[in-house]
Amino acid sequence: MRKIRHVLSAEDFDHSSLIDVFAETDKMKAACEDPQLAPALAHILIKDEKPLKFYILTDPSTRTETSFENAIENLGGKCKTKPLIFSSISKGETHRSTARTLGPYCICIIIRDDKDEFAAQAMAQAVKDYGLDVVIINAGCGKKEHPTQMLIDLYTIYERRRDEFVSGKLTYAFVGDISHSRTIHSDLLGLRNFGGTAYLAGPESENLPPWLTEKLKNSRLTLHKITDTLKIADKVDFWYFTRLQQNLRQKKVSKYANQRYAELFGANEQLRKKMRKDAVVLHPLPHGPEYHEKIDLEDPRFVHFLQADNGLYVRMALLKMIFDPHTEIKKLALERGFVEVSGFFRTIDIAAKDIINICRKAGCRMVEVQKNGWISMSSMKKKEEFANLLPNTFCKDCRNNK
């Protein structure tokens, strides 16, 4: 796994590093659901007994901001979030100057700026020029890219159809504002590492920006521009809808035009009837009139909230890969945990890291403790929780009675 310096673009991730992120996300998701491992996660962003500090500078956001905040806190870090409107950027300060100012106080700056598509790159250049050991993460800048959303979207696909995804056998439809949707742009850059067929469904006047078209040339991803989603409904494995990106457009679209857009490029009943029964429908959210409010409750193919839930695990995995790539979560759980063992007169707590073996015989509570030999754990349930974390053999009594 190559070291991640900054996260500025989907191009920062090749085939191998994307698979690494997905594998780490699988582990993170499992650890969050494991009562034995989950407490250990809060030590990942701790260095020299102090939490690592993060700044989030953001335009309006719900999922990106909240999932990053919770990812940082779950891993033991400290986070301060400042809306861009309340920062000096709103007074005209450059992103370069902002990075130099905040850099000495933190380990990472996470930037989301709807107006400037090069905000993250400017910050990354600043910390390099000033010799600051600060990571910059692009959390959605301008209409160009949103690389961490790409990780979430592709992981959600990988989670459901991983073999076909990795081998490039899936068919995708990206529907809607393809010229302004930074999530679509980053997703396409990510998908070119795996291949497949992608239909770009939108108005005749809406096309991918030239810079992206050039980067997708001669890739493993085959692109087709269409204006009628009904014609491809039976071919698509994964759908990806977007709203009209009003916040990323220079000219605002009228309410009538927005409604008309939803009629042509929304998940209407006619399209849903023609979609494959095993299709999966994604959306980066928030949605507009292209979806009605309870569509996910009526149709299980619409998994946008499960997709959003993955945002926490993907961003936790990403932060671990950047700031603590070599620590094994299971090992960390052992180093930080305590277990209760039976002494001669009372039960006592010992550090889990001092246990070097667990007796593998069912029903035996014996564990081997460094410098103390074999001792009985006070709880069979506790022994079973540690069984998959520690080496196991037979204790002396069980070995003799085999």
N, C-alpha and C positions, 0 to 999 in steps of 0.2 A: 504494500500500500504506500503510494507516494505521499509525502507530506503536503498538506494543504496550507498555503501561505495566506491567501485571501480568497473570498468567494465573490467574484465580480461578474462572472458570466457562466452560462451553461457550458461554454467551451473549456472551462477549467476542469471539467470532468470527462475523461475518456471512458471507453468501455469498461476497463478494469476497475477504475475508481468508482464508477457508478455501481458496479456489482458489490464493491466493498461497502459503499454506503447502504445498500439494500440489506446486506448481510448484517451489518452493525445495527440497522434498524430492527431487524428480526430479533436480535439479541436484546436490544433495549426494550422492545415491546414485551418480550417474555420476562425480563427482569422487573419491569414495572408491575407485572401481574403476579410476581412471586414474592410472598411475604418474607422469605428468607433473604432475597437479594435486594428488594426495593430500598430498604434503609441505607444500604451501602452506596447507592447512587448519589446521595447527598454529599459525598466526599470527593467526587470527581473534579469539581471546580474549586477545590481547596488546595492551596499551595503554601507551605510553611505555616500551616495552621490558620491561614487567612483566606477568606473567599475572594476569588477573582472578581474584578469589577467590570461591568459592561454598561455602555450607553446605547440607548435606542433613540434615534432621531427619526421622527416619522410624520408623514402626512396621514390623513384619516385612515384608520385600519382597525379591523376587529380581529380576524383570525391570525394574521401575520404577527401583529404586536402581541396579542395574548399568548400565542403558542411560544414565541420566543421568550417572553417574560417567564412563563411557567417552566419552559425547558431549562432556563438559567437557574431558577430557584430550586427546581427538583434536583439539579446536579450540585447544589450547594453554593452557587455563585450569587453575586449581588447585582441588581439591575436598576438603573435609573432611566425612565422614559421621559423624553421631552418632545412635545409636539413642535414641528418646525415653525409653526405660526408664533410660538412663544420663545423661539431661539433667535439669535442675532442674524441667522440666515434670512429671516423675514425683514431685517433692516438692510440687507445687501451684503452681509459678510459672505465671503467665498467658502466653499466646502474645504478648500485647502487650508484656509486660516482656522476654520472650525476644528479640523483634524489635528492641527498643531496645538491648538488650545486644549482640547480634551485629551489628547494622547498621553500626556504624563500621568493622568489620573485613572487610566483604565487599561485593560488588556485587549478590549475589542469595542469597535464602534459599528453598530448595525444601522444602516441608513436606508430610508424609504422616502424618495422625493419624486412626486408626480411630474414635476416641471423639468427636471434636469436629468437626462438619461446618462450623463457622464459623471454624476455626483460621486458614486463609489470609486470610480477610477481616479478622480481628482484627489480624493482622500487617501487612496492607496499610494499615489505618487508622493503626496505630502509626507506621510509617515516614513517612506523610504528616504526622501531627501533630508529629513531631520533626524534620521537614525533612530526612530521610535519603534519599539517592539510591540506593535499594535496590529491586530487583525481587523480588516475591513470586510464587512458582509453586505452585499447588495440585497436588500429586502424589497426590491421593486423600484426601479428608477426610470422615470419617463415612460415612453411607450416602447422602449427597446427590449428590456429583459427583466426577468424575475427568476433568478436561478434556483432559489430554495423552493419556490413553488413547483418548479420543474422536478425537483427531487421527490416531492410529495406526490405529484401526479404520476410519475413513472413508477414510483414504489407501489402505488395503489394498483396499477396495471400489473406489475411484476408479482404482487401478492396473490392475484387471482389467476393469472395464466403465465406463470414464470417460464416454463419451457418454451412455449410458443413466442413469448415476448423476446427472450434472449436469442432465439434462432431467427427472428425477423419474419415470422409467419402471420402476424396480426395485421388487421386492416382498421384504420382509424378515420374518423370524420371530425374535423375541427370546424365548428359552425359559428358564424357570426362575424364579429369585428376583427377580421384577420389582419388588417393593416395597423390597428392600434393596440391589439391585445398582446401585452408583453409576456403573458403566461404562454400563449400559443407560440410566440417566437422562441422562448426558451425550451418549450417542450419539443419543438421540431429539431432544435440543435441537439437536444439529448437523444432523441429517437434516431438520429442519423448514425449513432454508434451501434445500433442494433438492426436497423432496417425495418422493412414492412411497406405497406401502402397507405398513404395519407390523402384523403380528399379534403380540399379546402373549400368550404361552402360559404358563400357570401355574395353580396351584390356585385355586379359586373365591375363597378367602380372601385371595389375594395380588393387590394392585392397585397401580397407580402412586400415589405420594403426591399429595395434593390440590394442592400447590403446582405440581407438574409438569403435572398434568392441565390446570390453568388456563392455563399457559404454552403448551400445545400446541393449545389451542382456536383455531379459525379459521386454522390453519397449512396449509401445502401437504402435510402428512403426514396420511394417513388411517389411523386406528387401529381395530383390532378386537381385543377380548379373547376368547380361546378357551381351552378346557381339553383339547382333543384335537388333537395335532399331526398325526395321520394324515390328518385331513380336509383339511389345507392343503398336504400334502407335495408335490403336483404343481404348486403355484402359486409356490413360494418360490425366489427367486434366491439370496439370502444368508441363511444361518442364523447365529444368535448364541446359543450356549449359555453358561450360567453355573452354577457350583456353588451350593449353599446357602451363603449368606454368614455362616458361623458367627461370624467375627470382628466382624461388624457388627450382630449380633442381641443384644438384651438377654437373651432366653431361649435357651439352647442347645438344639439339636435332637438327639434321641437317634439312635444309630447305626441303629436300625430305621427311623426316620422318614427319615433321610438315604438309606437304601437304597431305600425306597419312592418317594421323590422321584425317584431316578435311574431307576427302572423306568417311572415315568409321564412324566418330562420329560428323559429321557436320549436319547442317539443309539443306540438299540437297533437290532438287525438288521432288524426289521420296518419301522421308520421309514426306515432307510437304503435299503431296497429300493424304497420308494415315492418317495424324493427324486428330483428331476430329475438327469439325468446331468451336466448342466452347472452344478449348484448348487455354491456355495462355502460352506464351514462354518467359522465363526470361533469363537474362545473367548479371553477375556482371560487365562486361566490364573491360578492353578493349577486344574486340573480335579479333580473328585472322582469318585465312582462313575458319574457320568453319561457318562463316557468310559472305555473300557478303554485300557490303557497304550500299546498299539501301533496305535491306530486310524488314525493318520496314515500309517503304513507300509502298511496294508492298503487304504486308501481315499484316493486323491489329492485328493478334494474337501475333506478336512480339512487346513486350511493354518495351524493355530494357531501352529506354530513359525516359519513364514515371516512371519506377522503379528507375532510377537514380535520377529523380526529387524528388521522395519521400525521398531521402537521406537528403535533407535539413530539411524537416518537422520532420522526425524521430529523427534527431540529435538535433533539437531545443527542441523537446518534452523531450528527454532524459536529456539534460542539465537543463531544468526547473525542472524535477523530482529530479535531484540530488541537485541543488543549491537553488531552491525556490519552494519546493513541495506543500506548503500550500496556496500560493497566487492564487486567482481566477482571470483570465484574465479580465473578465467583471468588477469585483470590481476594479482592477487596472486601467482600462480605465476610470472609474468614478472618481477615486481619482486624476488622472493626467489630466483629460479633463476640458475644459471650454466651456460654452455656452453663447449665447448672449440673453439678455432679454430686454424688453422695459421698460424703466424708465419713469418718468413724462416728462422730457425734452429731453432725449437722450437714445440711447441703451447703455447698460453696459454689461460687461463680469462678470460672476460669476463662481466659481468653480463647476464643475459638481457634486463633492462629497457633495455639500451643498443642492442638490435637493433631497427631500425625497419622493416626489410623482409626478406622471404625470396624468393629467386628461385623462380618458380612452375614452371620447366621441370623435368620429370622427369629425374633423374640429375644435376642441377646442385646443388652443395653451397654455392653462394654466398649470403651474407647481408650486408645493409647495416648497418654499425655506426655509431652516432652519432660524428661527428668523425673516423672512420677509413675511411669508404667501404665498398666491397664487399670482403669477406674470405671465404675458404673455410672452412666448418666441417669439423672433422676426421672427423666421422661422418655418413654419409647417414641412418642410423637416427635420430640425434638431430635432424637437420633435419626428418625426417618427423614426429617427436613434436611439434615446435613449429609445424608447418605450419598447424594449425587454431587456433593462438593468436595469430598475428601477421599483419599485412597482407602481401600478396604481390604481386609484379610481376616483370618480367624484369630480370635484371642486364644490364649494358652489353653483355657479350659475347653473351649469348643474344638480346638485342634486335637486335643487328647481324646475327646469323646466322639470324634467323627467315625 
